[in-house]
Amino acid sequence: MLTSTQISEIREHLEKAQNPVFFFDNDQDGLCSFLLLQRFIGRGRGIPIRSFPSMDKEYFRRVKELNADYVFILDKPLVAKGFFEEVEKENIPVVWIDHHQIDKSEIPESVYYYNPLFSEDKSSEPVTYLSYLITKKESDKWIALVGCISDKFLPDFFPDVKKEFPELLNNKKSPFEIFYESDFGKIARIFGFGLKDKTTNVINMLRFLMKVKSPFDVLEESPKNKTMHEHFEYVFSKYQKFFQKAIALEEENKEKILFFQYGGDMSISSDLSNELNFRFPNKIIVVVYISGVKANISVRGKKIKELVVKSIAGLENATGGGHEDAVGATVRIDDLEQFKKNLTELLE
């Protein structure tokens, strides 16, 4: 948990920032973290980080273009050294809020870094939850809940949101039950799929969400969110086709590991692996998205991180990391079968 002193420090940074830029991981936790902080101070621009696994040096260009006086990095465990070097040249403060396990020696001394895993009372709450502790804006609790359930976390303020919007929660109690079986979960999926749209539409979605008043304004289609709804329906239809193929594969193969591979013009590996993990909690879920010469891999399973890291060890240009039970990795397509073999052997 962040300390009260750290929370106060972050608030001071936010209040000092007159024209901040918020870089956030390209998922619901990152998005909701940005929304909470931006809506708290009423200023700043948000930019989703689409590069994987790290935030590239090229993102500094946006700092210059926007003439930012402060940089906030949210929910991103890896940031290129070159980015920090460029920001430091311009003497722009960087506040980095995260909840992933990383090597602290890689964090420049000039960066204000906050991570509950490095506090005395170690924890790994979503950055959305940390952002809510910082802002404490009652009217934005519903946004905070959206980000938290997307990261499989039920916050202590859940009863407050349930009391205010009982009809949107369908008496669901666990994070992923809410995510997959309630209207609040639909909001979360609208947010997540919305981030996969083209840049112009993502910018329009951010502008809409920076001013939206209630969850009903998101759920009910209107001229302001029509494009967002249309994109959600488009992506969700594609998602359902892949998901049903994965379900069929599981029914044919009752082994401990479910390997599902797909391709196309859109990566939804994290979304697929999360729901498959929810439906089959006792299985190791491995979803592979083929793109060019790379295979992007999303793995879910209890304490799976160490095994994934061992499975990619020695593979050329392979990367991987994340949480103990939810991991992302990238390997060359030529090394994919070796990765599968390594992981299978480690699980035996």
Secondary structure, 3 states (H helix, E strand, C coil): CCCHHHHHHHHHHHHHCCCEEEEEECCHHHHHHHHHHHHHHCCCEEEEECCCCCECHHHHHHHHHCCCCEEEEECCCCECHHHHHHHHHCCCCEEEECCCCCCHHHCCCCCEEECHHHCCCCCCCCHHHHHHHHHCCHHHHHHHHHHHHHCCCCCCCHHHHHHHCHHHCCCCCCHHHHHHHCHHHHHHHHHHHHCCCCHHHHHHHHHHHHHCCCHHHHHCCCCCCHHHHHHHHHHHHHHHHHHHHHHHHHHHCCCCEEEEEECCCCCCHHHHHHHHHHHCCCCEEEEEEEECCEEEEEEECCCCHHHHHHHHCCCCCCEEEECCCEEEEEEEHHHHHHHHHHHHHHHC
